[in-house]
Amino acid sequence: MKVPFNINLSGKTAVVTGGSGTLCSAMAYGLAVCGAKVAIIGRNKEKLASVSEKLTKDALDEYNKNVIVKGYSCNVINKDELSAAYETIKNELGSCDILINGAGGNQPGAITSIEMLKKEKEDSDYSFWNLDEDRIRDVMDLNYMGTLLPIQVFTKDMVEKRSGSIINIASVTSILPLTKVIAYGNAKSAILNAVHFGESGIRCNAIAPGFYAAEQNHDLLFNADGSYTDRARKIIAGTPMGRFGNPEELIGAALFLASDETASFVNGIVLPVDGGYSAYSGV
């Protein structure tokens, strides 16, 4: 992966939740190449170890840099686990200066089977009313509480330092509602409020990725033969750049918002990285 520009993050510690995933591992890589010591948070220890090793090797191969990327396993909706992980991170890497909240996702049972009701009655009319309450709560917990709790835990030292950058990973559905993913859209919209930190020197912003062809949404976008699904064709038609994003295209946005040099007066914004999707009316 290419890092588009260099900033000096030496002496900084970054925590990236969901850091073993496709998009967040790219952002973690950018932070590490620019000098930050990076802790990636996830639940799967083997995957964390594999991603940490790969990012470290890639940085050495591409930039001849020995970077620090370490995985820490915990559940982002369990505050005790988060606190225990942070104590280990502080002992090994230092207190958090940059937090990227990337843990999130959707799941079956919280997604309607149809996009919207039609004029005439159909057998699928009750798709919304039949959504599973427990799955809706799971989606809200992961995406909302899985952002709020890491902020409470990992940014407490920022209060003492009176500096730091929090970057919440929202979604285009935070800006422009999508069909079918009602719970996910509501949860992602809920993580945009960022005014509480005021004059403290702690900045809180959000990145709203568009559509990226990642492992998590592969079956949504591609048929078994590799062709686009109907929904993928709609997405491409609604994206002025006419393609899906590449994970490394998020690195520049993350570095910009992470740095006090580049974004010292940037606070409370939502930065879409979506190929123009959220700016296009379709006409």
N, C-alpha and C positions, 0 to 999 in steps of 0.2 A: 504493500500500500504506500502511496505517496502522501506525504504531509505537505499541504500547499504552501505554507509559510512557517517561519520559525519565530517563536516567542520564547522568552526566558522564564521557565517555570522551575528553575533550580531552587531547591530548598522547600518546595511546596509538596504537600501530600494531597492526593486526589483519591476520592472514594467513588466508585462507579457501580451502582446497583444494576443488576441485570447484565453485568459486565462480561459474562461468557457468551452472550447472544451476539448475533451478527452485527447489528447496528452499534450497540454499546461497546463491543470489543474494538471496533474501528476508532471510536472516540477515545477509548482508553489508550490505544496505540499512539494516537496523536499527542495526548498529554504526556505519555512516557518519553516519546522521541524529543519533546521539548523540555525534558528535564525533571518532570514531576515523578515522585514515587507514587505508584498507582496500586490501589487495592481494588480488585474486582470482587463483587459480591454476587453469590448465587447459591443454589441449593445442592447442585450436583458437584461433589468434590472432584470426581474424575474429569469432568468437563472443565472445571476451573483450572485444574492442573494442566490440562492439554492446551487450553487457550493461553494461559500464562506463558507456557513454554514456547508456543508458536509466536506470540507477539515479541517475546524476548529475542528469539532467533531471527525473526523478520527485521527487527531494528538493527541487529548486528550485521545481517546480510546487506540490507538496503542502505544503512547510514553509518555503518561501522561504529555503532554506539552500544555500550553496555547499559541497558535500561533496567529499571526495577518495576516488575509487574508481578503481584502476588495475589493468589486467590484465597478467599475467606468464605467458608460455607455458613450460611444462616438464612433464616426465613424473614423476609422483610416486613411481614405483618406480625412478628413476634418481638416485642420490645426487649424482652430479656435476652434473647439470642442476639439482637442487634447490639445491645450494650456490651455483651461479652465479646463479640467480634471486634467492637471498637476499642476495647481495652487492649486486645492483642495487636490491633493495627497501630495504636499509639505507641506501644512498646517497641514495635518492629520498624515502623515507618514514620511515626510522628503524628501529631494531631491534624485533623482535616482542615484544609484550606479551600478545597474545591470539591463540591458534591454534585455528581450527575445522577439524578433519579431516573434510571431507565428500566427498572423492573416493572413489568406489566404484561397485559395480554388479554385475550378473550377466550371463551370456551363454549362448546356446544351446550345447548340448554338455555343460553342467554342470548341466542341469536334467532330472530324470526326467520321462518322459511320463505316468506314472501317479502317483497320490497314495500308494498303498500296495498291498501284495500282498493278494489276496483268498484265500478258502479254496480255491476251485477254480482249477485251472491256467488261465492265459490266455496268448495270444500275446505280450503285453507284459510278461511276468514278469521279463525280464532287463533292463528299462530301467535299473535302478541299476547292474547289472554292466557295462553297455555305455557308461557315461558316459566321455567323452573325458578321458584323463589330462591332456593338455596344457591343455584348457579349465578343468579343475579347478584346476590350478596357476595359470592366469591369474587366476581369480577369487580365489584365496587371496592371490596377490601384490598385486593391485589393492586389495583390502579390508584385508588385514593389513599387508603391507609398505608399502602406500601410506598407512598411518597411522603405522607405526613410524618410517619414514625421515624424513617431515616433522617428527616430534617431535624426532628426533636433530638435524636441521638447524636448524629455525626456533626451537627453544626453548633453544639453547645460551646465548644472552645472558640468558635468564631466570635461569640459574644465577648469573651475576654480579650481577644485580639482586636476587636472592632474592625474586622476585615474578613472577606471571604466571598466566594461565588457559588451560588446554588443554581443549578440548571435542571429544570424539570423537563422530561421528555413527554410532551403532549402528543398531539396527532392532528392531522388535517380535520378530523371530525370534531375537534375542539372549536374549530372556526366555522366549518361548513358541514352541517349535519349529514351523515351518511345513512342510507337505509339499512335496515336489518340489525345493526349493531347498537341498539338503543342503550343498553346498560354501559357498554364500553364507551360510547360517546359521552354519556353523562359523567362518567368517572373522569375521563380525560379533560372534560371542560372544567371540572372542579379543581384542577391543580394549577389554574392560571392565576389565581389571586396571589399577589406578591408584595403588598404594600407594607406589611407589618414591620419590616426591618428598618424602614424610615431612614434616619440620618446616621445609622450605626456604622456604615461602611460595608455592611453585608449586602450584597446585591442578589436578587432572586429573579431569574428570567426563565423563559421556556423556549424550547425548540419544538416545532411542529413538523415532524417528518411527513412527507407525502407517502407514496407507495413505492416500496422497495421489495424486490424479489428475494425474500429471505426464507429460511427453513420454516419459520413459524407460519407463514401464510402461503406456502407453496401450493397446497391443494386448492386454495381459494382462487389462485391466479392461473394455474396450469392444469390442463387435462392430462390423462395418463400418457398420451402420445406426444406431450410437450407443447401442444398448441394452446393458445389463450382460451380461458373460459369466457363465457358471456360477460361475467362481471369484469374480468380483466380488460376485455375490449371496450367496455364502457369507461373504465378508468383511463385507458390510453387515449380514448377520444376526448376525455375531459381534461387532459394534461397538455397544455400548449407545446411542451417540449417533446411530446409524442413518444415517451419511453418511461420505464421505471428508473428509479434512482439507484446509484451504486453506494454501498455503505461508506466508502471513503469520502463521498461528497458531503458527509456530515461533519467531517473533521474540522474544516475551516470554521464553521459556525460554532462548534464547541470551543475551539481555541480562542476565537474572538470574545465569546461571552465569559470564558474562564479567566482571562487576563485583566488585571486592573489597569494595565497600560493601554490596552486597545479599547476597553469598554468601561472606563471609570465612571462615566455618567449615563450608563445604560442600565436601567432598572425597571423591572415590571413589564418587559416587552414579550411578545410571542413572535418568534422568528420562523416563518415557514421555510422549509427546505423541500419543496414539493414540485419543482418543475413548472410552477405557475398554476397548479390545480386550484388552489383556494382563491385565486384572482380571476378565474375564468368563469363566465356565465354560461358557457356552452353555445353562445351565438357569436 
